Amino acid sequence: QDSNLSVGAMCVDGGASRNGFLMQFQSDISDIDVIRPAETEATALGAAYLAGLYCGFFEGKDALTDGESTVFRPRITDTERQLKVAGWRRAVNSTKTFSLEEE
């Protein structure tokens, strides 16, 4: 919202991206597709690919494969989305209030 840019999809990787529930939730809340690659550890995979290319294990970039991606598409209505976002904002504000009380 702040950037005034339209985002068509979100590509994810890393440990949390293995959680299908979380990825579907991200898609539902953001109202965009979330794309998870077959290999979620992109940094490790990239390093392995570079090493393999350097030492000749792979003949070239065409030999590298990404596998089948999983696409999570929004499945909730705008009304449900608004309710979930409002609940999230309440939770964040409650946490802020609680942390201020601790000071």
A tleap script that builds the chain and sets N, CA, C and O, in Angstrom:
source leaprc.protein.ff14SB
mol = sequence {
  NGLN ASP SER ASN LEU SER VAL GLY ALA MET
  CYS VAL ASP GLY GLY ALA SER ARG ASN GLY
  PHE LEU MET GLN PHE GLN SER ASP ILE SER
  ASP ILE ASP VAL ILE ARG PRO ALA GLU THR
  GLU ALA THR ALA LEU GLY ALA ALA TYR LEU
  ALA GLY LEU TYR CYS GLY PHE PHE GLU GLY
  LYS ASP ALA LEU THR ASP GLY GLU SER THR
  VAL PHE ARG PRO ARG ILE THR ASP THR GLU
  ARG GLN LEU LYS VAL ALA GLY TRP ARG ARG
  ALA VAL ASN SER THR LYS THR PHE SER LEU
  GLU GLU CGLU
}
set mol.1.N position { 0.824 -1.191 0.000 }
set mol.1.CA position { 0.000 0.000 0.000 }
set mol.1.C position { 0.863 1.248 0.000 }
set mol.1.O position { 0.614 2.180 -0.764 }
set mol.2.N position { 1.874 1.269 0.852 }
set mol.2.CA position { 2.711 2.453 0.986 }
set mol.2.C position { 3.496 2.751 -0.279 }
set mol.2.O position { 3.802 3.910 -0.557 }
set mol.3.N position { 3.823 1.731 -1.042 }
set mol.3.CA position { 4.639 1.922 -2.249 }
set mol.3.C position { 3.818 2.352 -3.460 }
set mol.3.O position { 4.371 2.795 -4.467 }
set mol.4.N position { 2.494 2.218 -3.358 }
set mol.4.CA position { 1.604 2.499 -4.485 }
set mol.4.C position { 1.909 1.623 -5.693 }
set mol.4.O position { 1.615 2.002 -6.827 }
set mol.5.N position { 2.497 0.456 -5.455 }
set mol.5.CA position { 2.778 -0.500 -6.519 }
set mol.5.C position { 1.772 -1.639 -6.454 }
set mol.5.O position { 1.319 -2.026 -5.377 }
set mol.6.N position { 1.439 -2.159 -7.601 }
set mol.6.CA position { 0.553 -3.314 -7.662 }
set mol.6.C position { 1.402 -4.582 -7.633 }
set mol.6.O position { 2.333 -4.729 -8.425 }
set mol.7.N position { 1.086 -5.479 -6.736 }
set mol.7.CA position { 1.831 -6.729 -6.614 }
set mol.7.C position { 0.938 -7.850 -7.146 }
set mol.7.O position { -0.172 -8.062 -6.657 }
set mol.8.N position { 1.438 -8.557 -8.146 }
set mol.8.CA position { 0.639 -9.612 -8.752 }
set mol.8.C position { 0.777 -10.950 -8.055 }
set mol.8.O position { -0.162 -11.747 -8.044 }
set mol.9.N position { 1.945 -11.205 -7.470 }
set mol.9.CA position { 2.194 -12.474 -6.789 }
set mol.9.C position { 3.362 -12.288 -5.831 }
set mol.9.O position { 4.144 -11.345 -5.953 }
set mol.10.N position { 3.464 -13.207 -4.874 }
set mol.10.CA position { 4.561 -13.166 -3.914 }
set mol.10.C position { 5.292 -14.505 -3.986 }
set mol.10.O position { 4.688 -15.563 -3.810 }
set mol.11.N position { 6.595 -14.446 -4.244 }
set mol.11.CA position { 7.432 -15.650 -4.262 }
set mol.11.C position { 8.046 -15.819 -2.885 }
set mol.11.O position { 8.566 -14.864 -2.308 }
set mol.12.N position { 7.986 -17.032 -2.359 }
set mol.12.CA position { 8.459 -17.292 -1.001 }
set mol.12.C position { 9.502 -18.404 -1.006 }
set mol.12.O position { 9.550 -19.219 -1.926 }
set mol.13.N position { 10.331 -18.428 0.027 }
set mol.13.CA position { 11.236 -19.547 0.271 }
set mol.13.C position { 11.635 -19.511 1.730 }
set mol.13.O position { 11.214 -18.621 2.469 }
set mol.14.N position { 12.437 -20.463 2.152 }
set mol.14.CA position { 12.855 -20.535 3.539 }
set mol.14.C position { 11.973 -21.474 4.342 }
set mol.14.O position { 10.966 -21.985 3.853 }
set mol.15.N position { 12.372 -21.686 5.571 }
set mol.15.CA position { 11.717 -22.667 6.429 }
set mol.15.C position { 10.224 -22.470 6.612 }
set mol.15.O position { 9.459 -23.430 6.522 }
set mol.16.N position { 9.798 -21.243 6.868 }
set mol.16.CA position { 8.375 -20.996 7.114 }
set mol.16.C position { 7.521 -21.272 5.883 }
set mol.16.O position { 6.331 -21.563 6.004 }
set mol.17.N position { 8.123 -21.184 4.704 }
set mol.17.CA position { 7.347 -21.399 3.478 }
set mol.17.C position { 6.912 -22.853 3.328 }
set mol.17.O position { 6.047 -23.147 2.502 }
set mol.18.N position { 7.488 -23.766 4.101 }
set mol.18.CA position { 7.071 -25.180 4.057 }
set mol.18.C position { 5.699 -25.393 4.687 }
set mol.18.O position { 5.064 -26.426 4.475 }
set mol.19.N position { 5.248 -24.414 5.458 }
set mol.19.CA position { 3.964 -24.525 6.149 }
set mol.19.C position { 2.840 -24.110 5.191 }
set mol.19.O position { 2.638 -22.922 4.938 }
set mol.20.N position { 2.116 -25.097 4.665 }
set mol.20.CA position { 1.045 -24.836 3.711 }
set mol.20.C position { -0.057 -23.945 4.273 }
set mol.20.O position { -0.595 -23.093 3.566 }
set mol.21.N position { -0.394 -24.148 5.564 }
set mol.21.CA position { -1.418 -23.314 6.196 }
set mol.21.C position { -0.998 -21.848 6.177 }
set mol.21.O position { -1.789 -20.969 5.835 }
set mol.22.N position { 0.256 -21.595 6.549 }
set mol.22.CA position { 0.771 -20.229 6.587 }
set mol.22.C position { 0.769 -19.606 5.189 }
set mol.22.O position { 0.406 -18.441 5.031 }
set mol.23.N position { 1.170 -20.372 4.185 }
set mol.23.CA position { 1.214 -19.834 2.817 }
set mol.23.C position { -0.188 -19.542 2.289 }
set mol.23.O position { -0.395 -18.546 1.596 }
set mol.24.N position { -1.156 -20.408 2.615 }
set mol.24.CA position { -2.543 -20.142 2.203 }
set mol.24.C position { -3.064 -18.908 2.914 }
set mol.24.O position { -3.761 -18.092 2.310 }
set mol.25.N position { -2.733 -18.762 4.199 }
set mol.25.CA position { -3.154 -17.593 4.963 }
set mol.25.C position { -2.577 -16.314 4.350 }
set mol.25.O position { -3.275 -15.309 4.221 }
set mol.26.N position { -1.282 -16.363 3.971 }
set mol.26.CA position { -0.648 -15.199 3.329 }
set mol.26.C position { -1.400 -14.831 2.048 }
set mol.26.O position { -1.662 -13.657 1.786 }
set mol.27.N position { -1.740 -15.839 1.263 }
set mol.27.CA position { -2.466 -15.597 0.017 }
set mol.27.C position { -3.842 -14.987 0.294 }
set mol.27.O position { -4.247 -14.014 -0.343 }
set mol.28.N position { -4.549 -15.579 1.258 }
set mol.28.CA position { -5.884 -15.088 1.589 }
set mol.28.C position { -5.856 -13.649 2.085 }
set mol.28.O position { -6.667 -12.828 1.657 }
set mol.29.N position { -4.936 -13.341 2.978 }
set mol.29.CA position { -4.873 -12.008 3.577 }
set mol.29.C position { -4.416 -10.960 2.568 }
set mol.29.O position { -4.952 -9.852 2.535 }
set mol.30.N position { -3.430 -11.305 1.748 }
set mol.30.CA position { -2.882 -10.338 0.791 }
set mol.30.C position { -3.681 -10.273 -0.505 }
set mol.30.O position { -3.509 -9.347 -1.299 }
set mol.31.N position { -4.549 -11.248 -0.719 }
set mol.31.CA position { -5.386 -11.331 -1.931 }
set mol.31.C position { -4.537 -11.425 -3.203 }
set mol.31.O position { -4.884 -10.861 -4.240 }
set mol.32.N position { -3.430 -12.142 -3.101 }
set mol.32.CA position { -2.584 -12.405 -4.266 }
set mol.32.C position { -2.099 -13.857 -4.206 }
set mol.32.O position { -2.165 -14.503 -3.160 }
set mol.33.N position { -1.613 -14.355 -5.338 }
set mol.33.CA position { -1.045 -15.694 -5.369 }
set mol.33.C position { 0.278 -15.717 -4.613 }
set mol.33.O position { 1.060 -14.769 -4.689 }
set mol.34.N position { 0.523 -16.798 -3.887 }
set mol.34.CA position { 1.796 -17.033 -3.210 }
set mol.34.C position { 2.424 -18.247 -3.897 }
set mol.34.O position { 1.815 -19.315 -3.967 }
set mol.35.N position { 3.626 -18.074 -4.395 }
set mol.35.CA position { 4.298 -19.122 -5.155 }
set mol.35.C position { 5.468 -19.674 -4.354 }
set mol.35.O position { 6.407 -18.956 -4.010 }
set mol.36.N position { 5.384 -20.985 -4.062 }
set mol.36.CA position { 6.434 -21.657 -3.298 }
set mol.36.C position { 7.156 -22.641 -4.224 }
set mol.36.O position { 6.514 -23.515 -4.808 }
set mol.37.N position { 8.479 -22.513 -4.365 }
set mol.37.CA position { 9.209 -23.442 -5.230 }
set mol.37.C position { 9.277 -24.839 -4.612 }
set mol.37.O position { 9.033 -25.010 -3.418 }
set mol.38.N position { 9.606 -25.820 -5.425 }
set mol.38.CA position { 9.742 -27.196 -4.932 }
set mol.38.C position { 10.813 -27.262 -3.851 }
set mol.38.O position { 10.632 -27.947 -2.844 }
set mol.39.N position { 11.917 -26.565 -4.043 }
set mol.39.CA position { 12.993 -26.510 -3.050 }
set mol.39.C position { 12.888 -25.177 -2.323 }
set mol.39.O position { 13.107 -24.119 -2.913 }
set mol.40.N position { 12.550 -25.234 -1.036 }
set mol.40.CA position { 12.299 -24.004 -0.279 }
set mol.40.C position { 13.562 -23.353 0.261 }
set mol.40.O position { 13.521 -22.207 0.708 }
set mol.41.N position { 14.667 -24.056 0.228 }
set mol.41.CA position { 15.924 -23.466 0.712 }
set mol.41.C position { 16.706 -22.915 -0.482 }
set mol.41.O position { 17.680 -23.519 -0.931 }
set mol.42.N position { 16.271 -21.776 -0.983 }
set mol.42.CA position { 16.838 -21.199 -2.207 }
set mol.42.C position { 18.311 -20.822 -2.045 }
set mol.42.O position { 19.081 -20.961 -2.995 }
set mol.43.N position { 18.713 -20.358 -0.890 }
set mol.43.CA position { 20.109 -19.962 -0.693 }
set mol.43.C position { 21.024 -21.170 -0.810 }
set mol.43.O position { 22.033 -21.119 -1.514 }
set mol.44.N position { 20.684 -22.249 -0.129 }
set mol.44.CA position { 21.497 -23.466 -0.183 }
set mol.44.C position { 21.494 -24.052 -1.599 }
set mol.44.O position { 22.531 -24.488 -2.098 }
set mol.45.N position { 20.339 -24.057 -2.230 }
set mol.45.CA position { 20.242 -24.586 -3.587 }
set mol.45.C position { 21.083 -23.756 -4.551 }
set mol.45.O position { 21.780 -24.306 -5.403 }
set mol.46.N position { 21.019 -22.450 -4.419 }
set mol.46.CA position { 21.807 -21.568 -5.276 }
set mol.46.C position { 23.294 -21.803 -5.113 }
set mol.46.O position { 24.034 -21.836 -6.097 }
set mol.47.N position { 23.735 -21.965 -3.880 }
set mol.47.CA position { 25.153 -22.226 -3.624 }
set mol.47.C position { 25.572 -23.566 -4.229 }
set mol.47.O position { 26.653 -23.679 -4.808 }
set mol.48.N position { 24.723 -24.570 -4.094 }
set mol.48.CA position { 25.031 -25.884 -4.674 }
set mol.48.C position { 25.083 -25.812 -6.194 }
set mol.48.O position { 25.968 -26.397 -6.818 }
set mol.49.N position { 24.144 -25.102 -6.782 }
set mol.49.CA position { 24.146 -24.944 -8.243 }
set mol.49.C position { 25.411 -24.233 -8.716 }
set mol.49.O position { 26.035 -24.654 -9.690 }
set mol.50.N position { 25.787 -23.161 -8.031 }
set mol.50.CA position { 27.001 -22.425 -8.424 }
set mol.50.C position { 28.242 -23.311 -8.314 }
set mol.50.O position { 29.093 -23.312 -9.204 }
set mol.51.N position { 28.338 -24.053 -7.231 }
set mol.51.CA position { 29.480 -24.953 -7.061 }
set mol.51.C position { 29.487 -26.015 -8.145 }
set mol.51.O position { 30.538 -26.329 -8.702 }
set mol.52.N position { 28.319 -26.571 -8.448 }
set mol.52.CA position { 28.217 -27.593 -9.484 }
set mol.52.C position { 28.557 -27.068 -10.863 }
set mol.52.O position { 29.173 -27.773 -11.661 }
set mol.53.N position { 28.165 -25.843 -11.152 }
set mol.53.CA position { 28.516 -25.223 -12.436 }
set mol.53.C position { 30.014 -24.961 -12.511 }
set mol.53.O position { 30.642 -25.188 -13.545 }
set mol.54.N position { 30.581 -24.485 -11.413 }
set mol.54.CA position { 32.004 -24.138 -11.385 }
set mol.54.C position { 32.893 -25.362 -11.592 }
set mol.54.O position { 33.884 -25.305 -12.321 }
set mol.55.N position { 32.533 -26.463 -10.947 }
set mol.55.CA position { 33.395 -27.649 -11.029 }
set mol.55.C position { 33.046 -28.556 -12.209 }
set mol.55.O position { 33.678 -29.595 -12.398 }
set mol.56.N position { 32.050 -28.173 -12.997 }
set mol.56.CA position { 31.701 -28.949 -14.181 }
set mol.56.C position { 30.716 -30.076 -13.939 }
set mol.56.O position { 30.463 -30.871 -14.844 }
set mol.57.N position { 30.157 -30.168 -12.749 }
set mol.57.CA position { 29.161 -31.201 -12.463 }
set mol.57.C position { 27.939 -31.015 -13.363 }
set mol.57.O position { 27.369 -31.983 -13.866 }
set mol.58.N position { 27.551 -29.756 -13.555 }
set mol.58.CA position { 26.472 -29.412 -14.490 }
set mol.58.C position { 27.106 -28.887 -15.766 }
set mol.58.O position { 28.086 -28.144 -15.719 }
set mol.59.N position { 26.546 -29.274 -16.909 }
set mol.59.CA position { 27.094 -28.831 -18.190 }
set mol.59.C position { 26.798 -27.353 -18.459 }
set mol.59.O position { 27.531 -26.706 -19.206 }
set mol.60.N position { 25.768 -26.832 -17.879 }
set mol.60.CA position { 25.402 -25.435 -18.073 }
set mol.60.C position { 24.130 -25.122 -17.311 }
set mol.60.O position { 23.561 -25.992 -16.651 }
set mol.61.N position { 23.690 -23.884 -17.404 }
set mol.61.CA position { 22.498 -23.463 -16.667 }
set mol.61.C position { 21.248 -24.230 -17.081 }
set mol.61.O position { 20.325 -24.390 -16.282 }
set mol.62.N position { 21.212 -24.705 -18.322 }
set mol.62.CA position { 20.047 -25.457 -18.784 }
set mol.62.C position { 19.869 -26.777 -18.031 }
set mol.62.O position { 18.772 -27.335 -18.004 }
set mol.63.N position { 20.940 -27.272 -17.425 }
set mol.63.CA position { 20.869 -28.533 -16.684 }
set mol.63.C position { 20.256 -28.352 -15.296 }
set mol.63.O position { 19.922 -29.334 -14.633 }
set mol.64.N position { 20.107 -27.117 -14.857 }
set mol.64.CA position { 19.550 -26.841 -13.526 }
set mol.64.C position { 18.027 -26.873 -13.611 }
set mol.64.O position { 17.437 -26.349 -14.556 }
set mol.65.N position { 17.410 -27.482 -12.629 }
set mol.65.CA position { 15.951 -27.553 -12.621 }
set mol.65.C position { 15.409 -26.967 -11.324 }
set mol.65.O position { 16.028 -27.060 -10.264 }
set mol.66.N position { 14.255 -26.373 -11.442 }
set mol.66.CA position { 13.608 -25.787 -10.272 }
set mol.66.C position { 12.567 -26.716 -9.662 }
set mol.66.O position { 12.192 -26.537 -8.503 }
set mol.67.N position { 12.101 -27.687 -10.402 }
set mol.67.CA position { 11.038 -28.548 -9.907 }
set mol.67.C position { 9.688 -27.871 -10.036 }
set mol.67.O position { 9.567 -26.794 -10.620 }
set mol.68.N position { 8.707 -28.500 -9.497 }
set mol.68.CA position { 7.322 -28.026 -9.604 }
set mol.68.C position { 6.992 -27.077 -8.453 }
set mol.68.O position { 7.110 -27.449 -7.285 }
set mol.69.N position { 6.582 -25.864 -8.778 }
set mol.69.CA position { 6.180 -24.896 -7.749 }
set mol.69.C position { 4.753 -25.166 -7.305 }
set mol.69.O position { 3.956 -25.734 -8.052 }
set mol.70.N position { 4.440 -24.756 -6.085 }
set mol.70.CA position { 3.079 -24.797 -5.572 }
set mol.70.C position { 2.555 -23.375 -5.534 }
set mol.70.O position { 3.222 -22.472 -5.027 }
set mol.71.N position { 1.364 -23.176 -6.067 }
set mol.71.CA position { 0.757 -21.843 -6.070 }
set mol.71.C position { -0.448 -21.858 -5.136 }
set mol.71.O position { -1.373 -22.654 -5.301 }
set mol.72.N position { -0.416 -20.967 -4.159 }
set mol.72.CA position { -1.537 -20.785 -3.245 }
set mol.72.C position { -2.331 -19.585 -3.733 }
set mol.72.O position { -1.794 -18.485 -3.865 }
set mol.73.N position { -3.611 -19.803 -4.001 }
set mol.73.CA position { -4.473 -18.730 -4.520 }
set mol.73.C position { -5.474 -18.311 -3.435 }
set mol.73.O position { -5.919 -19.140 -2.641 }
set mol.74.N position { -5.822 -17.017 -3.410 }
set mol.74.CA position { -6.784 -16.545 -2.402 }
set mol.74.C position { -8.089 -17.335 -2.481 }
set mol.74.O position { -8.605 -17.596 -3.568 }
set mol.75.N position { -8.619 -17.716 -1.303 }
set mol.75.CA position { -9.851 -18.512 -1.260 }
set mol.75.C position { -10.933 -17.906 -0.371 }
set mol.75.O position { -11.968 -18.535 -0.151 }
set mol.76.N position { -10.717 -16.712 0.136 }
set mol.76.CA position { -11.720 -16.118 1.022 }
set mol.76.C position { -12.315 -14.876 0.372 }
set mol.76.O position { -11.755 -14.318 -0.572 }
set mol.77.N position { -13.456 -14.460 0.895 }
set mol.77.CA position { -14.137 -13.280 0.364 }
set mol.77.C position { -13.498 -12.010 0.917 }
set mol.77.O position { -12.725 -12.058 1.874 }
set mol.78.N position { -13.826 -10.882 0.310 }
set mol.78.CA position { -13.315 -9.602 0.805 }
set mol.78.C position { -13.777 -9.339 2.241 }
set mol.78.O position { -13.024 -8.791 3.047 }
set mol.79.N position { -15.000 -9.724 2.557 }
set mol.79.CA position { -15.523 -9.536 3.910 }
set mol.79.C position { -14.728 -10.355 4.924 }
set mol.79.O position { -14.361 -9.847 5.984 }
set mol.80.N position { -14.460 -11.632 4.598 }
set mol.80.CA position { -13.646 -12.468 5.482 }
set mol.80.C position { -12.253 -11.887 5.644 }
set mol.80.O position { -11.704 -11.893 6.745 }
set mol.81.N position { -11.677 -11.384 4.562 }
set mol.81.CA position { -10.333 -10.791 4.591 }
set mol.81.C position { -10.319 -9.588 5.529 }
set mol.81.O position { -9.418 -9.452 6.357 }
set mol.82.N position { -11.300 -8.731 5.401 }
set mol.82.CA position { -11.362 -7.534 6.243 }
set mol.82.C position { -11.475 -7.910 7.723 }
set mol.82.O position { -10.857 -7.271 8.575 }
set mol.83.N position { -12.259 -8.942 8.028 }
set mol.83.CA position { -12.401 -9.383 9.418 }
set mol.83.C position { -11.080 -9.929 9.957 }
set mol.83.O position { -10.707 -9.640 11.094 }
set mol.84.N position { -10.375 -10.714 9.152 }
set mol.84.CA position { -9.100 -11.282 9.583 }
set mol.84.C position { -8.043 -10.194 9.780 }
set mol.84.O position { -7.276 -10.240 10.742 }
set mol.85.N position { -8.003 -9.232 8.886 }
set mol.85.CA position { -7.034 -8.138 9.012 }
set mol.85.C position { -7.363 -7.289 10.241 }
set mol.85.O position { -6.457 -6.864 10.958 }
set mol.86.N position { -8.636 -7.044 10.487 }
set mol.86.CA position { -9.033 -6.283 11.671 }
set mol.86.C position { -8.623 -7.033 12.942 }
set mol.86.O position { -8.151 -6.413 13.896 }
set mol.87.N position { -8.796 -8.349 12.965 }
set mol.87.CA position { -8.372 -9.156 14.106 }
set mol.87.C position { -6.866 -9.092 14.311 }
set mol.87.O position { -6.391 -9.008 15.444 }
set mol.88.N position { -6.114 -9.132 13.209 }
set mol.88.CA position { -4.653 -9.040 13.293 }
set mol.88.C position { -4.251 -7.689 13.873 }
set mol.88.O position { -3.372 -7.622 14.733 }
set mol.89.N position { -4.885 -6.617 13.413 }
set mol.89.CA position { -4.565 -5.275 13.930 }
set mol.89.C position { -4.865 -5.171 15.418 }
set mol.89.O position { -4.103 -4.562 16.169 }
set mol.90.N position { -5.991 -5.772 15.849 }
set mol.90.CA position { -6.319 -5.771 17.281 }
set mol.90.C position { -5.234 -6.508 18.069 }
set mol.90.O position { -4.821 -6.054 19.135 }
set mol.91.N position { -4.780 -7.633 17.547 }
set mol.91.CA position { -3.740 -8.411 18.230 }
set mol.91.C position { -2.443 -7.620 18.336 }
set mol.91.O position { -1.794 -7.632 19.382 }
set mol.92.N position { -2.060 -6.933 17.262 }
set mol.92.CA position { -0.837 -6.126 17.280 }
set mol.92.C position { -0.977 -4.987 18.286 }
set mol.92.O position { -0.059 -4.730 19.065 }
set mol.93.N position { -2.108 -4.313 18.272 }
set mol.93.CA position { -2.318 -3.210 19.214 }
set mol.93.C position { -2.335 -3.698 20.659 }
set mol.93.O position { -1.828 -3.016 21.550 }
set mol.94.N position { -2.916 -4.877 20.896 }
set mol.94.CA position { -2.916 -5.446 22.252 }
set mol.94.C position { -1.500 -5.742 22.709 }
set mol.94.O position { -1.153 -5.507 23.866 }
set mol.95.N position { -0.688 -6.256 21.807 }
set mol.95.CA position { 0.705 -6.560 22.142 }
set mol.95.C position { 1.464 -5.277 22.461 }
set mol.95.O position { 2.255 -5.233 23.403 }
set mol.96.N position { 1.221 -4.244 21.677 }
set mol.96.CA position { 1.878 -2.961 21.937 }
set mol.96.C position { 1.482 -2.427 23.311 }
set mol.96.O position { 2.332 -1.962 24.071 }
set mol.97.N position { 0.192 -2.496 23.624 }
set mol.97.CA position { -0.297 -2.013 24.909 }
set mol.97.C position { 0.322 -2.815 26.039 }
set mol.97.O position { 0.767 -2.242 27.034 }
set mol.98.N position { 0.358 -4.140 25.897 }
set mol.98.CA position { 0.930 -4.997 26.922 }
set mol.98.C position { 2.406 -4.669 27.139 }
set mol.98.O position { 2.861 -4.605 28.281 }
set mol.99.N position { 3.149 -4.463 26.070 }
set mol.99.CA position { 4.583 -4.173 26.224 }
set mol.99.C position { 4.802 -2.808 26.872 }
set mol.99.O position { 5.770 -2.631 27.612 }
set mol.100.N position { 3.928 -1.849 26.612 }
set mol.100.CA position { 4.058 -0.532 27.260 }
set mol.100.C position { 3.785 -0.636 28.752 }
set mol.100.O position { 4.399 0.077 29.546 }
set mol.101.N position { 2.854 -1.533 29.149 }
set mol.101.CA position { 2.564 -1.714 30.554 }
set mol.101.C position { 3.740 -2.309 31.316 }
set mol.101.O position { 3.880 -2.080 32.518 }
set mol.102.N position { 4.579 -3.063 30.634 }
set mol.102.CA position { 5.735 -3.698 31.248 }
set mol.102.C position { 6.854 -2.701 31.540 }
set mol.102.O position { 7.693 -2.956 32.404 }
set mol.103.N position { 6.879 -1.572 30.835 }
set mol.103.CA position { 7.962 -0.583 30.999 }
set mol.103.C position { 7.775 0.173 32.242 }
set mol.103.O position { 8.579 1.049 32.558 }
savepdb mol mol.pdb
quit
